[in-house]
Amino acid sequence: MKTPSGTICRALIPGLLLVGISACAHSPARDQDAVAADPDHHLVLFEDDNVRILKVVIEPGDAEKMHIHAWSSLVIYDRQQPAFTHRFADGTERLYPRSPANADYPLVLRLSPDSQLQGVENTDTIPRILYRIEFKNMAFASQIPSILMPPRPSD
């Protein structure tokens, strides 16, 4: 025997699922993804259900549009990196010097997911070129070589 409330629930569930799927497909996080928000600087070299490999190129004097990195990733520097300013949506910024020319490249950074809007401006005379391997189904903590990102001075 069907109750009126059971019939209503069965009728509403498909509609609610459709609205939920639609909302997820247009979520702000998806629009703020690096590739969606800044395709001029983030080139997808490969993508499947598990990983996405990006080549990131920022020419001297150029800046990325604000974006997020929703997945854990490895960032690979295969060459000297320029001085740059890393800006965040909350107005904070951090300046980084040019990496050493004689570093033991390639250097690899492990980065955890970051939902804070951010962007980099290349303030140097050489291009910023790096590769980012994003792991869609794996989470891990950040680990950054100090040669690339020296510790912040004490306040």
C-alpha positions as CSV (number, residue, x, y, z in Angstrom):
1,M,0.0,0.0,0.0
2,K,1.4,3.4,-1.0
3,T,1.1,6.3,1.3
4,P,0.7,9.9,-0.1
5,S,4.0,10.9,1.5
6,G,5.8,7.9,0.0
7,T,4.5,8.8,-3.5
8,I,5.6,12.4,-3.1
9,C,9.1,11.4,-2.0
10,R,9.4,9.0,-4.9
11,A,8.3,11.7,-7.3
12,L,10.7,14.3,-5.9
13,I,13.9,12.3,-5.7
14,P,14.6,12.2,-9.5
15,G,14.1,15.9,-9.7
16,L,16.3,16.6,-6.7
17,L,19.0,14.4,-8.1
18,L,18.9,16.3,-11.4
19,V,19.1,19.6,-9.7
20,G,22.1,18.3,-7.6
21,I,23.9,17.0,-10.6
22,S,23.3,20.3,-12.5
23,A,24.5,22.3,-9.5
24,C,27.7,20.2,-9.2
25,A,28.4,20.7,-12.9
26,H,28.4,24.5,-12.6
27,S,30.0,24.8,-9.1
28,P,32.3,27.8,-8.5
29,A,35.2,25.4,-7.8
30,R,35.0,24.0,-11.3
31,D,34.9,27.5,-12.8
32,Q,37.9,28.5,-10.6
33,D,40.0,25.4,-11.6
34,A,43.3,26.5,-13.1
35,V,42.5,25.3,-16.6
36,A,39.0,26.8,-16.7
37,A,39.9,30.1,-15.1
38,D,43.3,30.6,-16.9
39,P,43.6,28.5,-20.0
40,D,46.2,31.0,-21.5
41,H,48.8,29.8,-19.0
42,H,47.7,26.2,-18.2
43,L,48.0,23.7,-21.1
44,V,46.6,20.2,-20.6
45,L,49.1,17.7,-21.9
46,F,47.3,14.6,-20.7
47,E,44.2,13.8,-18.7
48,D,42.3,10.7,-17.7
49,D,40.1,9.7,-14.7
50,N,43.1,9.6,-12.3
51,V,45.6,12.3,-13.4
52,R,45.9,15.5,-15.3
53,I,49.3,16.8,-16.5
54,L,49.7,20.5,-17.2
55,K,52.4,22.6,-18.7
56,V,52.3,26.1,-17.1
57,V,54.0,29.0,-18.9
58,I,54.1,32.6,-17.6
59,E,56.1,35.0,-19.7
60,P,58.1,37.8,-18.2
61,G,55.8,40.6,-16.9
62,D,52.7,38.4,-17.3
63,A,50.3,37.2,-14.6
64,E,47.9,34.4,-14.1
65,K,44.2,34.9,-13.5
66,M,43.1,33.9,-10.0
67,H,42.4,30.2,-9.7
68,I,42.5,27.2,-7.4
69,H,44.3,23.8,-7.4
70,A,41.7,21.3,-6.1
71,W,43.9,18.2,-6.3
72,S,47.2,17.1,-4.7
73,S,50.0,17.5,-7.2
74,L,53.6,17.2,-8.0
75,V,55.2,20.3,-9.6
76,I,58.3,19.7,-11.6
77,Y,60.8,22.5,-12.4
78,D,63.2,21.3,-15.1
79,R,65.0,24.7,-15.4
80,Q,65.7,27.9,-13.5
81,Q,62.6,29.7,-12.3
82,P,62.2,33.5,-12.4
83,A,61.4,35.8,-9.5
84,F,57.7,36.0,-9.0
85,T,54.9,37.3,-6.8
86,H,52.4,34.8,-5.5
87,R,49.1,36.7,-4.8
88,F,46.0,35.5,-2.9
89,A,42.4,36.6,-3.1
90,D,42.5,37.8,0.5
91,G,45.1,40.4,-0.6
92,T,48.2,38.8,0.8
93,E,51.2,38.2,-1.4
94,R,54.6,36.6,-1.2
95,L,57.7,37.5,-3.2
96,Y,60.0,34.7,-4.4
97,P,63.5,35.2,-5.7
98,R,64.9,33.7,-8.9
99,S,65.9,30.0,-8.3
100,P,69.6,29.2,-8.5
101,A,70.9,28.5,-12.0
102,N,73.0,25.7,-10.7
103,A,70.3,23.8,-8.7
104,D,70.1,20.1,-9.2
105,Y,67.2,20.2,-11.7
106,P,64.7,18.7,-12.0
107,L,63.2,19.8,-8.6
108,V,59.9,18.3,-7.5
109,L,57.4,19.9,-5.1
110,R,54.6,17.9,-3.5
111,L,51.6,20.1,-3.0
112,S,48.3,19.4,-1.2
113,P,45.0,20.6,-2.6
114,D,44.4,24.3,-2.2
115,S,41.0,25.9,-2.5
116,Q,42.2,29.4,-1.9
117,L,42.1,31.6,-5.0
118,Q,45.7,32.5,-6.1
119,G,47.7,33.7,-9.0
120,V,51.4,34.2,-9.9
121,E,53.0,37.2,-11.6
122,N,56.3,36.7,-13.3
123,T,58.4,39.7,-12.2
124,D,61.6,38.6,-14.0
125,T,63.1,38.6,-17.5
126,I,63.0,34.8,-18.0
127,P,59.8,32.7,-18.6
128,R,58.3,30.6,-15.8
129,I,57.8,27.1,-17.2
130,L,56.8,24.1,-15.0
131,Y,54.9,20.9,-15.2
132,R,52.2,19.9,-12.8
133,I,50.9,16.4,-12.3
134,E,47.5,16.5,-10.6
135,F,46.2,13.4,-8.8
136,K,42.4,13.3,-8.8
137,N,42.0,10.4,-6.5
138,M,44.9,10.7,-4.1
139,A,45.5,13.2,-1.3
140,F,48.9,14.0,0.2
141,A,50.7,16.7,2.2
142,S,52.9,19.4,0.8
143,Q,56.7,19.1,0.8
144,I,58.7,21.9,-0.8
145,P,62.4,22.0,-1.3
146,S,63.8,25.1,0.6
147,I,66.0,26.0,-2.4
148,L,62.8,27.0,-4.2
149,M,60.8,28.5,-1.4
150,P,63.0,29.7,1.4
151,P,61.4,29.9,4.9
152,R,59.5,33.1,5.8
153,P,61.4,35.5,8.0
154,S,60.3,35.5,11.6
155,D,57.7,38.2,12.4
